[in-house]
């Protein structure tokens, strides 16, 4: 039996200019949503989403910023819940380039054992991504 899992990324922006009052506004664009595709019920292994989500950030040139994720929970048929972990490839620390832009990818993973005993169907939820830059 297969099931389709997907969730949408909703962006929450936290902007706190610390270095000076004339900071360029921070702009964030999420290019697409996450889709896990068809998954097998009872799969004991961790499952990574088929595609990564691209995020574009703009602001003051050469500024460092940070990325934080709130816990993500997907809800499906019969109130079944799945936990999803998010990670990014923006480096440490993420830094806007000389033109004030950067992009990174978010990877969504369903941890090991989450699919065991779950009902088939669509699972949806919202992820909160917070980007902070001075």
Secondary structure, 3 states (H helix, E strand, C coil): CEEEEEEEEEECCCCCCCCCCCCCCCEEEECCCEEEEEEECCCCCCEECCCCEEEEEECCCCCEEEEEECCEEEECHHHCEEEEEEEECCCCCEECCCCCEEEEEEEEEECCCCCCCCCCCCEECEEEEEEEEC
